[in-house]
């Protein structure tokens, strides 16, 4: 995984004129480039943790994370065919 490149691209999308659209596009691009679902989720989670809930861009991160997670929150619009599990997320955090 080109982590520094992904971080740079996230920051560009986050600071764009339309963060919700650009963050969504980034998630789709990373998926299409073959980045694993859990890695994309972890990238977005890293920035979600660092972003204040008062920041209007916080919702753009959280909404995109729902689509990456692909669970019931995605409401049929998940970016992946399978839902992440809490066990996968916990395991990824341990190995990060």
Backbone as a chain_set.jsonl record, in Angstrom:
{"seq": "XXXXXXXXXXXXXXXXXXXXXXXXXXXXXXXXXXXXXXXXXXXXXXXXXXXXXXXXXXXXXXXXXXXXXXXXXXXXXXXXXXXXXXXXXXXXXXXX", "coords": {"N": [[0.842, -1.186, 0.0], [0.579, 2.185, -0.851], [0.951, 4.181, 1.326], [1.678, 6.906, 2.042], [1.051, 8.243, -0.304], [-1.69, 7.775, -0.413], [-2.522, 9.163, 1.848], [-1.829, 11.781, 1.126], [-3.539, 12.118, -1.066], [-5.986, 11.864, 0.237], [-5.925, 14.144, 1.869], [-5.96, 16.155, -0.087], [-8.528, 15.763, -1.176], [-10.071, 16.198, 1.101], [-9.592, 18.88, 1.646], [-10.694, 20.087, -0.515], [-13.012, 21.966, -2.625], [-15.396, 20.642, -2.54], [-15.751, 18.509, -0.369], [-17.449, 16.173, 0.356], [-18.097, 14.972, -2.161], [-15.544, 14.63, -3.318], [-14.194, 13.01, -1.447], [-15.715, 10.714, -1.619], [-15.184, 10.044, -4.301], [-12.455, 9.52, -4.061], [-12.469, 7.216, -2.421], [-13.739, 5.403, -4.162], [-11.879, 5.405, -6.264], [-9.584, 4.358, -4.977], [-10.55, 1.812, -4.322], [-10.984, 0.822, -6.924], [-8.378, 0.723, -7.75], [-7.479, -1.448, -6.473], [-6.957, -1.423, -3.76], [-7.266, -2.853, -0.595], [-10.421, -3.263, 1.099], [-10.403, -2.969, 3.94], [-8.102, -1.446, 4.307], [-8.726, 0.969, 3.046], [-10.857, 1.758, 4.633], [-9.483, 2.081, 7.076], [-7.796, 4.224, 6.452], [-9.637, 6.33, 6.119], [-10.738, 6.267, 8.665], [-8.597, 7.068, 10.235], [-8.433, 9.8, 9.659], [-10.975, 10.566, 10.434], [-10.883, 10.263, 13.201], [-9.087, 12.268, 13.802], [-10.454, 14.544, 13.16], [-12.534, 17.126, 14.225], [-15.821, 16.748, 15.531], [-17.364, 18.954, 15.129], [-16.495, 20.041, 12.818], [-17.549, 20.706, 9.571], [-16.8, 18.925, 7.586], [-16.517, 16.503, 8.794], [-18.813, 14.873, 8.685], [-18.764, 14.193, 5.99], [-16.61, 12.47, 5.879], [-17.495, 10.426, 7.638], [-19.858, 9.572, 6.346], [-18.83, 8.538, 3.954], [-17.28, 6.506, 4.996], [-19.281, 4.782, 5.856], [-20.152, 3.792, 3.405], [-17.87, 2.488, 2.561], [-17.608, 0.553, 4.545], [-19.839, -0.915, 3.977], [-22.11, -1.93, 5.184], [-25.372, -2.091, 6.747], [-25.7, 0.63, 6.948], [-24.957, 1.66, 4.553], [-27.08, 1.475, 2.904], [-27.686, -0.054, 0.566], [-25.861, 1.027, -1.199], [-23.219, 0.413, -0.905], [-19.661, 0.317, -1.323], [-18.375, -2.035, -1.59], [-18.866, -5.568, -2.007], [-19.095, -7.154, 0.229], [-19.672, -6.855, 3.718], [-17.649, -5.197, 6.104], [-16.301, -6.597, 9.104], [-16.441, -6.217, 12.658], [-14.426, -7.659, 13.868], [-12.492, -7.831, 11.824], [-11.765, -5.146, 11.647], [-10.749, -4.642, 14.219], [-8.59, -6.455, 14.258], [-7.037, -5.384, 12.188], [-6.348, -2.9, 13.297], [-4.73, -3.766, 15.394], [-2.54, -4.72, 14.009], [-1.569, -2.51, 12.777]], "CA": [[0.0, 0.0, 0.0], [1.313, 3.451, -0.914], [0.275, 4.919, 2.386], [1.886, 8.358, 1.974], [0.28, 8.727, -1.449], [-3.104, 7.756, -0.028], [-2.723, 10.272, 2.789], [-1.794, 13.018, 0.327], [-4.767, 12.185, -1.85], [-7.088, 12.131, 1.165], [-5.848, 15.556, 2.263], [-6.422, 16.96, -1.221], [-9.99, 15.645, -1.252], [-10.6, 16.785, 2.331], [-9.47, 20.338, 1.562], [-11.251, 20.546, -1.789], [-14.22, 22.784, -2.534], [-16.544, 19.761, -2.331], [-15.23, 17.315, 0.306], [-18.242, 14.942, 0.254], [-17.943, 14.368, -3.486], [-14.148, 14.247, -3.556], [-13.855, 11.869, -0.589], [-16.369, 9.559, -2.245], [-14.395, 9.703, -5.501], [-11.205, 8.917, -3.62], [-12.753, 5.852, -1.985], [-14.001, 4.608, -5.369], [-10.606, 5.26, -6.983], [-8.727, 3.417, -4.252], [-11.143, 0.486, -4.531], [-10.728, 0.414, -8.303], [-6.937, 0.474, -7.853], [-7.201, -2.71, -5.811], [-6.644, -1.259, -2.339], [-8.234, -3.632, 0.183], [-11.496, -2.564, 1.793], [-10.004, -2.616, 5.3], [-7.1, -0.382, 4.235], [-9.435, 2.218, 2.736], [-11.591, 2.1, 5.857], [-8.51, 2.557, 8.068], [-7.359, 5.561, 6.03], [-10.705, 7.273, 6.456], [-10.873, 6.265, 10.123], [-7.486, 7.876, 10.756], [-8.813, 11.203, 9.541], [-12.181, 10.788, 11.228], [-10.435, 10.416, 14.587], [-8.36, 13.542, 13.918], [-11.326, 15.654, 12.767], [-13.549, 17.491, 15.211], [-17.207, 16.521, 15.138], [-17.931, 20.253, 14.756], [-16.022, 20.37, 11.47], [-18.563, 20.251, 8.615], [-16.27, 17.834, 6.758], [-16.579, 15.264, 9.562], [-19.902, 14.053, 8.135], [-18.348, 13.671, 4.686], [-15.762, 11.309, 6.174], [-18.331, 9.367, 8.219], [-20.775, 9.06, 5.321], [-18.05, 7.713, 3.034], [-16.91, 5.3, 5.742], [-20.437, 3.886, 5.81], [-20.156, 3.145, 2.09], [-16.716, 1.587, 2.54], [-17.966, -0.541, 5.452], [-20.804, -1.673, 3.173], [-23.128, -2.54, 6.035], [-26.726, -1.548, 6.613], [-25.634, 2.088, 6.838], [-24.736, 2.012, 3.15], [-28.409, 1.493, 2.29], [-27.64, -0.595, -0.786], [-24.906, 1.75, -2.038], [-21.874, 0.102, -0.439], [-18.625, 0.254, -2.355], [-17.872, -3.4, -1.635], [-19.925, -6.572, -1.989], [-19.21, -7.728, 1.56], [-19.587, -5.933, 4.85], [-16.547, -5.392, 7.042], [-16.719, -7.037, 10.428], [-15.697, -5.583, 13.754], [-13.213, -8.456, 14.07], [-11.519, -7.403, 10.818], [-11.302, -3.805, 12.016], [-9.917, -4.785, 15.419], [-7.354, -7.117, 13.852], [-6.251, -4.424, 11.405], [-5.814, -1.911, 14.244], [-3.648, -4.42, 16.142], [-1.395, -4.901, 13.111], [-1.155, -1.224, 12.182]], "C": [[0.877, 1.235, 0.0], [0.683, 4.419, 0.08], [0.472, 6.427, 2.276], [1.131, 8.962, 0.797], [-1.202, 8.778, -1.115], [-3.418, 8.901, 0.927], [-2.752, 11.597, 2.038], [-3.09, 13.185, -0.45], [-5.979, 12.458, -0.963], [-7.092, 13.609, 1.533], [-6.302, 16.482, 1.145], [-7.95, 16.935, -1.317], [-10.65, 16.356, -0.069], [-10.617, 18.309, 2.27], [-10.017, 20.911, 0.253], [-12.476, 21.425, -1.551], [-15.47, 21.944, -2.248], [-16.082, 18.46, -1.669], [-16.126, 16.074, 0.199], [-18.054, 14.217, -1.085], [-16.527, 13.849, -3.704], [-13.715, 13.078, -2.679], [-14.495, 10.593, -1.128], [-15.566, 9.105, -3.47], [-13.084, 9.036, -5.127], [-11.434, 7.469, -3.202], [-12.993, 4.931, -3.184], [-12.698, 4.368, -6.132], [-9.693, 4.252, -6.299], [-9.244, 1.986, -4.412], [-10.798, -0.034, -5.918], [-9.252, 0.137, -8.558], [-6.529, -0.806, -7.13], [-6.796, -2.597, -4.346], [-7.705, -2.032, -1.546], [-9.219, -2.752, 0.962], [-11.05, -2.092, 3.179], [-8.973, -1.493, 5.293], [-7.742, 0.968, 3.917], [-10.198, 2.686, 3.972], [-10.64, 2.696, 6.893], [-7.991, 3.95, 7.723], [-8.398, 6.598, 6.437], [-10.875, 7.376, 7.978], [-9.795, 7.133, 10.771], [-7.847, 9.362, 10.739], [-10.082, 11.526, 10.316], [-11.806, 11.042, 12.689], [-9.802, 11.787, 14.799], [-9.229, 14.764, 13.614], [-12.387, 15.893, 13.832], [-14.947, 17.217, 14.665], [-17.917, 17.803, 14.742], [-17.521, 20.681, 13.351], [-17.054, 19.855, 10.473], [-18.089, 19.1, 7.724], [-16.302, 16.491, 7.477], [-17.651, 14.334, 8.993], [-19.54, 13.467, 6.772], [-17.469, 12.437, 4.875], [-16.638, 10.152, 6.646], [-19.266, 8.751, 7.179], [-20.038, 8.158, 4.333], [-17.607, 6.427, 3.717], [-18.056, 4.292, 5.754], [-20.47, 3.11, 4.496], [-18.999, 2.167, 1.952], [-17.023, 0.35, 3.384], [-18.95, -1.498, 4.773], [-21.85, -2.397, 4.0], [-24.484, -1.918, 5.796], [-26.746, -0.029, 6.438], [-25.473, 2.529, 5.39], [-26.04, 2.042, 2.354], [-28.388, 1.054, 0.83], [-26.645, 0.08, -1.705], [-23.462, 1.503, -1.611], [-20.894, -0.021, -1.597], [-18.056, -1.152, -2.522], [-19.042, -4.368, -1.495], [-20.138, -7.171, -0.595], [-18.991, -6.662, 2.62], [-18.339, -6.242, 5.665], [-17.115, -5.907, 8.355], [-15.902, -6.292, 11.477], [-14.408, -6.345, 14.027], [-12.123, -8.064, 13.071], [-10.924, -6.049, 11.199], [-10.368, -3.884, 13.217], [-8.572, -5.41, 15.064], [-6.446, -6.165, 13.069], [-5.62, -3.378, 12.313], [-4.637, -2.495, 15.02], [-2.373, -4.489, 15.308], [-0.867, -3.604, 12.521], [0.047, -0.638, 12.903]], "O": [[1.827, 1.319, 0.779], [-0.026, 5.351, -0.297], [-0.502, 7.168, 2.408], [0.624, 10.079, 0.896], [-1.893, 9.724, -1.494], [-4.469, 9.534, 0.818], [-3.613, 12.439, 2.293], [-3.668, 14.271, -0.483], [-6.89, 13.188, -1.354], [-8.14, 14.254, 1.513], [-6.961, 17.489, 1.404], [-8.582, 17.973, -1.517], [-11.666, 17.033, -0.229], [-11.538, 18.951, 2.776], [-9.82, 22.089, -0.042], [-12.916, 21.601, -0.415], [-16.478, 22.466, -1.772], [-16.026, 17.421, -2.326], [-15.596, 14.987, -0.034], [-17.875, 12.999, -1.123], [-16.339, 12.747, -4.219], [-12.939, 12.233, -3.127], [-13.887, 9.523, -1.097], [-15.306, 7.914, -3.642], [-12.646, 8.098, -5.792], [-10.669, 6.586, -3.59], [-12.499, 3.804, -3.21], [-12.443, 3.255, -6.593], [-9.098, 3.397, -6.955], [-8.461, 1.058, -4.615], [-10.376, -1.18, -6.077], [-8.911, -0.603, -9.481], [-5.363, -1.2, -7.171], [-6.338, -3.575, -3.754], [-8.901, -1.883, -1.796], [-8.886, -1.657, 1.414], [-11.293, -0.944, 3.55], [-8.976, -0.662, 6.2], [-7.337, 1.994, 4.464], [-10.181, 3.869, 4.311], [-10.959, 3.707, 7.519], [-7.771, 4.767, 8.617], [-8.064, 7.622, 7.033], [-11.128, 8.459, 8.505], [-10.059, 7.845, 11.74], [-7.589, 10.083, 11.703], [-10.242, 12.645, 10.802], [-12.356, 11.938, 13.329], [-9.965, 12.393, 15.857], [-8.783, 15.898, 13.791], [-13.054, 14.959, 14.278], [-15.216, 17.431, 13.483], [-18.96, 17.756, 14.089], [-18.129, 21.578, 12.766], [-17.407, 18.677, 10.519], [-18.914, 18.376, 7.166], [-16.134, 15.448, 6.844], [-17.413, 13.136, 8.839], [-19.966, 12.361, 6.441], [-17.574, 11.472, 4.118], [-16.543, 9.039, 6.129], [-19.439, 7.533, 7.146], [-20.568, 7.125, 3.923], [-17.562, 5.372, 3.084], [-17.825, 3.086, 5.671], [-20.777, 1.918, 4.477], [-19.132, 1.132, 1.298], [-16.727, -0.772, 2.974], [-18.9, -2.712, 4.967], [-22.418, -3.389, 3.542], [-24.718, -1.292, 4.763], [-27.678, 0.529, 5.859], [-25.819, 3.658, 5.044], [-26.082, 2.582, 1.249], [-28.987, 1.695, -0.034], [-26.582, -0.256, -2.888], [-22.579, 2.302, -1.922], [-21.262, -0.412, -2.705], [-17.339, -1.426, -3.485], [-20.081, -4.023, -0.932], [-21.231, -7.639, -0.278], [-18.234, -5.709, 2.437], [-18.009, -7.406, 5.892], [-18.282, -5.672, 8.67], [-14.807, -5.802, 11.199], [-13.397, -5.739, 14.383], [-10.952, -7.975, 13.441], [-9.717, -5.84, 11.083], [-9.31, -3.255, 13.223], [-7.53, -4.942, 15.522], [-5.232, -6.149, 13.27], [-4.463, -3.008, 12.11], [-3.655, -1.798, 15.276], [-1.268, -4.338, 15.828], [0.161, -3.597, 11.844], [0.524, 0.436, 12.536]]}, "num_chains": 1, "name": "protein.A"}
